Structures are given as C-alpha cells and as structure tokens.
Amino acid sequence: MPSHKSFMIKKKLAKKMRQNRPIPHWIRLRTDNTIRDSERVLKREMFCFRYNAKRRHWRRTKLGF
C-alpha cells in the first residue's frame, strides 16, 4: 500500500476498519446470545463460534485493493 493514498482508498480502508470490531455487548444481551455464527476453521471439521462473522485478521485475510 503506497504512502500517498487517494481519498476513495482512504474511505474504503476506514469503512473496513469500522467493520473489523466485535459487536456491542448490549446486542448480545438483547438477543440472549442467539447470534452466534459457525464457520469452518482451517478446512478441518472443527467449528469455531464467533460473534462477528466478518471479523478480519490483518495478516491472514487481505482486502484485495
């Protein structure tokens, strides 16, 4: 990623930064923890329960722009 970024790239990066956080705790309390989303981990038969399915790690998953 170059150090001189266009405004549109900065907007996209800011949106992805806002999305990459856990959901608020009061939403988990309001829905009685029924919002869990299962996903496969490393193509094995293990399941990992996470509270934000779109959570992204900076090194594992790249944005692609």
Biopython code that builds the backbone (N, CA, C, O; Angstrom):
import numpy as np
from Bio.PDB.StructureBuilder import StructureBuilder

atoms = [
    (1, "MET", "N", (0.848, -1.174, 0.000)),
    (1, "MET", "CA", (0.000, 0.000, 0.000)),
    (1, "MET", "C", (0.896, 1.240, 0.000)),
    (1, "MET", "O", (1.733, 1.394, 0.889)),
    (2, "PRO", "N", (0.730, 2.119, -0.981)),
    (2, "PRO", "CA", (1.570, 3.320, -1.036)),
    (2, "PRO", "C", (1.259, 4.288, 0.095)),
    (2, "PRO", "O", (0.176, 4.268, 0.680)),
    (3, "SER", "N", (2.227, 5.123, 0.383)),
    (3, "SER", "CA", (2.003, 6.082, 1.465)),
    (3, "SER", "C", (1.081, 7.213, 1.029)),
    (3, "SER", "O", (0.391, 7.796, 1.865)),
    (4, "HIS", "N", (1.054, 7.535, -0.263)),
    (4, "HIS", "CA", (0.118, 8.541, -0.787)),
    (4, "HIS", "C", (-1.107, 7.813, -1.311)),
    (4, "HIS", "O", (-1.053, 7.170, -2.359)),
    (5, "LYS", "N", (-2.207, 7.914, -0.584)),
    (5, "LYS", "CA", (-3.421, 7.192, -0.945)),
    (5, "LYS", "C", (-4.467, 8.175, -1.458)),
    (5, "LYS", "O", (-4.509, 9.330, -1.036)),
    (6, "SER", "N", (-5.304, 7.707, -2.365)),
    (6, "SER", "CA", (-6.389, 8.553, -2.835)),
    (6, "SER", "C", (-7.485, 8.604, -1.773)),
    (6, "SER", "O", (-7.504, 7.807, -0.835)),
    (7, "PHE", "N", (-8.382, 9.548, -1.943)),
    (7, "PHE", "CA", (-9.455, 9.722, -0.963)),
    (7, "PHE", "C", (-10.389, 8.517, -0.946)),
    (7, "PHE", "O", (-10.865, 8.121, 0.119)),
    (8, "MET", "N", (-10.659, 7.927, -2.115)),
    (8, "MET", "CA", (-11.557, 6.774, -2.168)),
    (8, "MET", "C", (-10.947, 5.569, -1.454)),
    (8, "MET", "O", (-11.658, 4.831, -0.770)),
    (9, "ILE", "N", (-9.653, 5.364, -1.604)),
    (9, "ILE", "CA", (-8.996, 4.259, -0.895)),
    (9, "ILE", "C", (-9.058, 4.499, 0.606)),
    (9, "ILE", "O", (-9.289, 3.565, 1.374)),
    (10, "LYS", "N", (-8.854, 5.748, 1.032)),
    (10, "LYS", "CA", (-8.928, 6.052, 2.458)),
    (10, "LYS", "C", (-10.323, 5.802, 3.003)),
    (10, "LYS", "O", (-10.474, 5.322, 4.126)),
    (11, "LYS", "N", (-11.353, 6.127, 2.212)),
    (11, "LYS", "CA", (-12.726, 5.873, 2.657)),
    (11, "LYS", "C", (-12.989, 4.381, 2.804)),
    (11, "LYS", "O", (-13.622, 3.949, 3.767)),
    (12, "LYS", "N", (-12.498, 3.591, 1.841)),
    (12, "LYS", "CA", (-12.696, 2.141, 1.911)),
    (12, "LYS", "C", (-11.960, 1.545, 3.104)),
    (12, "LYS", "O", (-12.496, 0.683, 3.801)),
    (13, "LEU", "N", (-10.734, 2.003, 3.340)),
    (13, "LEU", "CA", (-9.976, 1.498, 4.482)),
    (13, "LEU", "C", (-10.646, 1.871, 5.798)),
    (13, "LEU", "O", (-10.659, 1.073, 6.736)),
    (14, "ALA", "N", (-11.204, 3.075, 5.873)),
    (14, "ALA", "CA", (-11.881, 3.499, 7.098)),
    (14, "ALA", "C", (-13.122, 2.661, 7.350)),
    (14, "ALA", "O", (-13.410, 2.311, 8.494)),
    (15, "LYS", "N", (-13.865, 2.331, 6.291)),
    (15, "LYS", "CA", (-15.057, 1.503, 6.463)),
    (15, "LYS", "C", (-14.674, 0.101, 6.940)),
    (15, "LYS", "O", (-15.316, -0.453, 7.833)),
    (16, "LYS", "N", (-13.637, -0.463, 6.346)),
    (16, "LYS", "CA", (-13.197, -1.790, 6.767)),
    (16, "LYS", "C", (-12.673, -1.775, 8.198)),
    (16, "LYS", "O", (-12.820, -2.759, 8.922)),
    (17, "MET", "N", (-12.064, -0.670, 8.609)),
    (17, "MET", "CA", (-11.601, -0.563, 9.984)),
    (17, "MET", "C", (-12.779, -0.517, 10.959)),
    (17, "MET", "O", (-12.715, -1.098, 12.042)),
    (18, "ARG", "N", (-13.848, 0.172, 10.572)),
    (18, "ARG", "CA", (-15.029, 0.237, 11.442)),
    (18, "ARG", "C", (-15.741, -1.105, 11.525)),
    (18, "ARG", "O", (-16.285, -1.453, 12.572)),
    (19, "GLN", "N", (-15.743, -1.867, 10.424)),
    (19, "GLN", "CA", (-16.410, -3.169, 10.428)),
    (19, "GLN", "C", (-15.645, -4.201, 11.245)),
    (19, "GLN", "O", (-16.236, -5.154, 11.753)),
    (20, "ASN", "N", (-14.349, -4.017, 11.374)),
    (20, "ASN", "CA", (-13.498, -5.026, 11.987)),
    (20, "ASN", "C", (-13.441, -4.838, 13.501)),
    (20, "ASN", "O", (-12.390, -4.514, 14.055)),
    (21, "ARG", "N", (-14.552, -5.039, 14.150)),
    (21, "ARG", "CA", (-14.619, -4.924, 15.601)),
    (21, "ARG", "C", (-15.708, -5.868, 16.095)),
    (21, "ARG", "O", (-16.597, -6.238, 15.329)),
    (22, "PRO", "N", (-15.652, -6.259, 17.353)),
    (22, "PRO", "CA", (-16.722, -7.114, 17.869)),
    (22, "PRO", "C", (-18.029, -6.340, 17.954)),
    (22, "PRO", "O", (-18.040, -5.112, 18.038)),
    (23, "ILE", "N", (-19.123, -7.081, 17.933)),
    (23, "ILE", "CA", (-20.412, -6.410, 18.055)),
    (23, "ILE", "C", (-20.573, -5.922, 19.489)),
    (23, "ILE", "O", (-19.948, -6.478, 20.393)),
    (24, "PRO", "N", (-21.388, -4.903, 19.722)),
    (24, "PRO", "CA", (-21.558, -4.387, 21.082)),
    (24, "PRO", "C", (-22.149, -5.430, 22.024)),
    (24, "PRO", "O", (-22.947, -6.277, 21.622)),
    (25, "HIS", "N", (-21.746, -5.350, 23.263)),
    (25, "HIS", "CA", (-22.186, -6.341, 24.241)),
    (25, "HIS", "C", (-23.682, -6.250, 24.502)),
    (25, "HIS", "O", (-24.316, -7.265, 24.791)),
    (26, "TRP", "N", (-24.260, -5.056, 24.406)),
    (26, "TRP", "CA", (-25.689, -4.925, 24.694)),
    (26, "TRP", "C", (-26.534, -5.628, 23.632)),
    (26, "TRP", "O", (-27.668, -6.016, 23.912)),
    (27, "ILE", "N", (-26.010, -5.797, 22.432)),
    (27, "ILE", "CA", (-26.751, -6.552, 21.414)),
    (27, "ILE", "C", (-26.760, -8.026, 21.777)),
    (27, "ILE", "O", (-27.766, -8.710, 21.590)),
    (28, "ARG", "N", (-25.631, -8.522, 22.302)),
    (28, "ARG", "CA", (-25.604, -9.915, 22.752)),
    (28, "ARG", "C", (-26.567, -10.131, 23.901)),
    (28, "ARG", "O", (-27.208, -11.179, 23.979)),
    (29, "LEU", "N", (-26.680, -9.163, 24.792)),
    (29, "LEU", "CA", (-27.624, -9.302, 25.901)),
    (29, "LEU", "C", (-29.062, -9.220, 25.414)),
    (29, "LEU", "O", (-29.931, -9.939, 25.908)),
    (30, "ARG", "N", (-29.315, -8.344, 24.444)),
    (30, "ARG", "CA", (-30.676, -8.155, 23.949)),
    (30, "ARG", "C", (-31.189, -9.401, 23.244)),
    (30, "ARG", "O", (-32.374, -9.718, 23.339)),
    (31, "THR", "N", (-30.314, -10.113, 22.536)),
    (31, "THR", "CA", (-30.753, -11.269, 21.766)),
    (31, "THR", "C", (-30.497, -12.585, 22.483)),
    (31, "THR", "O", (-30.640, -13.648, 21.879)),
    (32, "ASP", "N", (-30.126, -12.541, 23.743)),
    (32, "ASP", "CA", (-29.866, -13.755, 24.534)),
    (32, "ASP", "C", (-28.802, -14.648, 23.910)),
    (32, "ASP", "O", (-28.917, -15.873, 23.949)),
    (33, "ASN", "N", (-27.763, -14.040, 23.332)),
    (33, "ASN", "CA", (-26.640, -14.776, 22.747)),
    (33, "ASN", "C", (-27.069, -15.759, 21.668)),
    (33, "ASN", "O", (-26.474, -16.829, 21.549)),
    (34, "THR", "N", (-28.080, -15.428, 20.884)),
    (34, "THR", "CA", (-28.510, -16.340, 19.819)),
    (34, "THR", "C", (-28.013, -15.878, 18.459)),
    (34, "THR", "O", (-28.602, -16.236, 17.439)),
    (35, "ILE", "N", (-26.949, -15.095, 18.419)),
    (35, "ILE", "CA", (-26.461, -14.581, 17.147)),
    (35, "ILE", "C", (-25.152, -15.226, 16.758)),
    (35, "ILE", "O", (-24.445, -14.700, 15.898)),
    (36, "ARG", "N", (-24.813, -16.323, 17.349)),
    (36, "ARG", "CA", (-23.541, -16.968, 17.044)),
    (36, "ARG", "C", (-23.547, -17.480, 15.616)),
    (36, "ARG", "O", (-24.573, -17.931, 15.105)),
    (37, "ASP", "N", (-22.409, -17.407, 14.992)),
    (37, "ASP", "CA", (-22.266, -17.841, 13.615)),
    (37, "ASP", "C", (-21.125, -18.847, 13.556)),
    (37, "ASP", "O", (-20.015, -18.550, 13.998)),
    (38, "SER", "N", (-21.383, -20.019, 13.023)),
    (38, "SER", "CA", (-20.330, -21.037, 12.967)),
    (38, "SER", "C", (-19.620, -20.961, 11.628)),
    (38, "SER", "O", (-20.238, -20.668, 10.604)),
    (39, "GLU", "N", (-18.344, -21.222, 11.638)),
    (39, "GLU", "CA", (-17.564, -21.265, 10.403)),
    (39, "GLU", "C", (-16.477, -22.310, 10.551)),
    (39, "GLU", "O", (-16.029, -22.599, 11.661)),
    (40, "ARG", "N", (-16.055, -22.874, 9.435)),
    (40, "ARG", "CA", (-15.004, -23.890, 9.477)),
    (40, "ARG", "C", (-13.654, -23.235, 9.684)),
    (40, "ARG", "O", (-13.380, -22.156, 9.160)),
    (41, "VAL", "N", (-12.825, -23.898, 10.448)),
    (41, "VAL", "CA", (-11.507, -23.361, 10.750)),
    (41, "VAL", "C", (-10.465, -24.220, 10.055)),
    (41, "VAL", "O", (-10.381, -25.424, 10.296)),
    (42, "LEU", "N", (-9.678, -23.601, 9.199)),
    (42, "LEU", "CA", (-8.554, -24.237, 8.506)),
    (42, "LEU", "C", (-8.956, -25.522, 7.785)),
    (42, "LEU", "O", (-8.188, -26.484, 7.759)),
    (43, "LYS", "N", (-10.144, -25.541, 7.204)),
    (43, "LYS", "CA", (-10.658, -26.656, 6.401)),
    (43, "LYS", "C", (-10.662, -27.976, 7.160)),
    (43, "LYS", "O", (-10.504, -29.043, 6.566)),
    (44, "ARG", "N", (-10.841, -27.899, 8.462)),
    (44, "ARG", "CA", (-10.988, -29.110, 9.257)),
    (44, "ARG", "C", (-12.443, -29.227, 9.676)),
    (44, "ARG", "O", (-13.255, -28.366, 9.336)),
    (45, "GLU", "N", (-12.774, -30.248, 10.388)),
    (45, "GLU", "CA", (-14.143, -30.459, 10.828)),
    (45, "GLU", "C", (-14.447, -29.767, 12.144)),
    (45, "GLU", "O", (-15.522, -29.951, 12.716)),
    (46, "MET", "N", (-13.493, -28.965, 12.628)),
    (46, "MET", "CA", (-13.743, -28.225, 13.863)),
    (46, "MET", "C", (-14.558, -26.990, 13.535)),
    (46, "MET", "O", (-14.398, -26.400, 12.467)),
    (47, "PHE", "N", (-15.429, -26.600, 14.447)),
    (47, "PHE", "CA", (-16.223, -25.400, 14.248)),
    (47, "PHE", "C", (-15.839, -24.373, 15.295)),
    (47, "PHE", "O", (-15.608, -24.701, 16.459)),
    (48, "CYS", "N", (-15.778, -23.156, 14.869)),
    (48, "CYS", "CA", (-15.411, -22.058, 15.751)),
    (48, "CYS", "C", (-16.597, -21.109, 15.821)),
    (48, "CYS", "O", (-17.105, -20.683, 14.784)),
    (49, "PHE", "N", (-17.041, -20.773, 17.010)),
    (49, "PHE", "CA", (-18.165, -19.867, 17.171)),
    (49, "PHE", "C", (-17.639, -18.470, 17.429)),
    (49, "PHE", "O", (-16.883, -18.239, 18.372)),
    (50, "ARG", "N", (-18.051, -17.539, 16.574)),
    (50, "ARG", "CA", (-17.601, -16.168, 16.706)),
    (50, "ARG", "C", (-18.813, -15.250, 16.729)),
    (50, "ARG", "O", (-19.889, -15.603, 16.247)),
    (51, "TYR", "N", (-18.619, -14.077, 17.292)),
    (51, "TYR", "CA", (-19.722, -13.139, 17.403)),
    (51, "TYR", "C", (-19.735, -12.119, 16.285)),
    (51, "TYR", "O", (-20.666, -11.317, 16.217)),
    (52, "ASN", "N", (-18.764, -12.112, 15.420)),
    (52, "ASN", "CA", (-18.775, -11.256, 14.246)),
    (52, "ASN", "C", (-18.184, -12.061, 13.100)),
    (52, "ASN", "O", (-16.973, -12.276, 13.048)),
    (53, "ALA", "N", (-19.028, -12.502, 12.189)),
    (53, "ALA", "CA", (-18.574, -13.382, 11.121)),
    (53, "ALA", "C", (-17.673, -12.654, 10.134)),
    (53, "ALA", "O", (-16.908, -13.299, 9.417)),
    (54, "LYS", "N", (-17.743, -11.318, 10.079)),
    (54, "LYS", "CA", (-16.926, -10.560, 9.132)),
    (54, "LYS", "C", (-15.631, -10.063, 9.748)),
    (54, "LYS", "O", (-14.938, -9.242, 9.148)),
    (55, "ARG", "N", (-15.293, -10.548, 10.939)),
    (55, "ARG", "CA", (-14.063, -10.110, 11.594)),
    (55, "ARG", "C", (-12.869, -10.570, 10.773)),
    (55, "ARG", "O", (-12.858, -11.703, 10.293)),
    (56, "ARG", "N", (-11.874, -9.726, 10.602)),
    (56, "ARG", "CA", (-10.766, -9.991, 9.699)),
    (56, "ARG", "C", (-9.453, -9.756, 10.422)),
    (56, "ARG", "O", (-9.287, -8.769, 11.139)),
    (57, "HIS", "N", (-8.521, -10.684, 10.221)),
    (57, "HIS", "CA", (-7.188, -10.526, 10.788)),
    (57, "HIS", "C", (-6.303, -9.857, 9.748)),
    (57, "HIS", "O", (-6.381, -10.192, 8.566)),
    (58, "TRP", "N", (-5.477, -8.935, 10.161)),
    (58, "TRP", "CA", (-4.702, -8.117, 9.225)),
    (58, "TRP", "C", (-3.691, -8.920, 8.433)),
    (58, "TRP", "O", (-3.310, -8.523, 7.332)),
    (59, "ARG", "N", (-3.247, -10.048, 8.981)),
    (59, "ARG", "CA", (-2.232, -10.812, 8.280)),
    (59, "ARG", "C", (-2.816, -11.982, 7.501)),
    (59, "ARG", "O", (-2.307, -12.329, 6.436)),
    (60, "ARG", "N", (-3.879, -12.596, 8.017)),
    (60, "ARG", "CA", (-4.442, -13.769, 7.358)),
    (60, "ARG", "C", (-5.283, -13.409, 6.144)),
    (60, "ARG", "O", (-5.171, -14.060, 5.105)),
    (61, "THR", "N", (-6.117, -12.395, 6.252)),
    (61, "THR", "CA", (-7.054, -12.058, 5.191)),
    (61, "THR", "C", (-6.784, -10.647, 4.698)),
    (61, "THR", "O", (-6.892, -9.684, 5.457)),
    (62, "LYS", "N", (-6.437, -10.530, 3.441)),
    (62, "LYS", "CA", (-6.152, -9.225, 2.856)),
    (62, "LYS", "C", (-7.406, -8.669, 2.193)),
    (62, "LYS", "O", (-8.318, -9.416, 1.840)),
    (63, "LEU", "N", (-7.441, -7.364, 2.031)),
    (63, "LEU", "CA", (-8.619, -6.705, 1.475)),
    (63, "LEU", "C", (-8.678, -6.801, -0.042)),
    (63, "LEU", "O", (-9.769, -6.856, -0.611)),
    (64, "GLY", "N", (-7.545, -6.823, -0.698)),
    (64, "GLY", "CA", (-7.542, -7.004, -2.139)),
    (64, "GLY", "C", (-7.627, -5.718, -2.937)),
    (64, "GLY", "O", (-8.022, -5.744, -4.102)),
    (65, "PHE", "N", (-7.266, -4.596, -2.340)),
    (65, "PHE", "CA", (-7.173, -3.356, -3.121)),
    (65, "PHE", "C", (-5.996, -2.541, -2.669)),
    (65, "PHE", "O", (-5.750, -1.461, -3.206)),
]
sb = StructureBuilder()
sb.init_structure("model")
sb.init_model(0)
sb.init_chain("A")
sb.init_seg("    ")
for serial, (resi, resn, name, xyz) in enumerate(atoms, 1):
    if name == "N":
        sb.init_residue(resn, " ", resi, " ")
    sb.init_atom(name, np.array(xyz, "f"), 0.0, 1.0, " ", f" {name:<3s}", serial, name[0])
structure = sb.get_structure()
